[in-house]
Amino acid sequence: MNRTNAACEQKEVRAMPARPAGYAGAAIAALWSARQVGRLYSSTEPFGPELMNVARNLGIFILPALVLLLAGPFRMWFDKFAPLYPLVLGAGVLNIYMQDDALAAGLPMIVLVYPFLVVFALAYLLRGRVSEMRN
């Protein structure tokens, strides 16, 4: 029984770097979506097609957070790269607010950030998990 507790504690320690990254990324995604919904609510047509864009972006932004928070524990090699998620997401969102041109703001999101977030979530979900059969 003592050995089982030690194995559970080891899993908790192993999952630690992914949890803060998941919470930070979820917070960035939630703040961004709240800002976008607030902007839409103040416009003349609050529930237009822009709301679907906000929902789609929120889904893509929050997908890695859900994987990091719900699918753990992860292998140690994958845990080292967990902080990349909030950094890349934060840089993409910051780029949106810093650019004056819509193309300069949106193109890096579409070309760099969206694919990174999807590949990151899939990599963690499919290859990063610690196999249950080994334990």
N, C-alpha and C positions, 0 to 999 in steps of 0.2 A: 504494500500500500504506500509506503514511503517512496518507493521508486516511481509510482504513478504520479504522486504529487510533484516530485522533482521534474518529471517529464512535462507536466502541465505548466509548471513555472518556467521551464525552458522555452515552451511554446509562447508563453506570454512575453518573455524577454525578446524572443525572436520577432514577434509581431509589433514591437514597440515603435520602430521608426516609420512604419507605414501608417499608423493611426494618426499621428500629428499631421502628416502630409495630407491624409484624407480629409481631416477636419479643416485644415487651412484651405485646401482647394474647394471644399464645399462652401466655406465662408465667402471666398472670392466669387464663386458662381452665384451664390444667393444675393450678395450685394450688387453684383452686376445686373441680375435679373430684376431685383427690386428697383434699381435705378431706371432700367428700361421700361418696366411697367409703369412707374411713376411718370416717365416722359410720355408714354402712350396715353395715360389717363388724362393728362393735361391737354392733349391734342383734340382736334375737332371730331375725329372719328376714332374713339377709343378701342373698339373691338374690330378693327379692320384686319387686313392680312398681315400687318406687322406683328400682331400678337402671336401668330403661328411661327413667325421667325424667332421671336423671343423664346417661345416654348421649345423649338428645335435646338436653338443654341444652348438653352439651359440643360436640355437632355444630353447634349454632347459634352458640355462642361462638367456635368455632375457624374457622368458615367464612371470615370476613374475613381472618384471619391467613393462611390458605392462599392466598387470592386475592392478598394483599399480597406474600407471599413467593414465590409460584410464577408469577404471571401478568404481572409487570412486563416492561419498563419502562412507566411511566405518564406521562401529560401533566403538565406542571408545575402546571397549575391543580389537578389532582386530588391531586398530591403534597402540596400545602399543607394538605389536609384529612385526611391519613392519621393524624395524632396524635389525631383525634377518636375513633377506634376504641378504643384502650386507655383513654382518659379516660371514655367513656360506659360501657364494660364495667366498668371499675374502680368507677365511681360506682354502677352497678347492683348489683354484688356487695357493695360496702360498705353499701349500703342494706339488703340482705338481713340482714347481720349487726348492723346498728344498730337495726333495728325490733323491737319486742316483739310486734306484732300480725302474724299471717301475711298478712292482706289488705294491710296497709300495706307489707309487704316484697315480696309477689309481684305485686301489681297494677302498680306501675311497671315491673317487668321485662317483664310481658306486654304492656302497652300502649305503653311507650316504648322499652325496650332491644331486645327481640326484633325489632320491625319495623325499628328503626334498623340493626341488624346485618345483616339480610337485604337491605335496600335499599342499604346501604353496599357490601356485597359484590357485589351485582348491578351497581351503578353503576360500580364499579371494573372489574369483569370485562367489562362490555359497552361502556362509553363511555370509560373512563379509559385504556385501552391506547393506546400509540402505534402508529399504523398502519404495517405493514411495507412497504406500497407506496410510502409517502412517502419512505422512506430509500433 
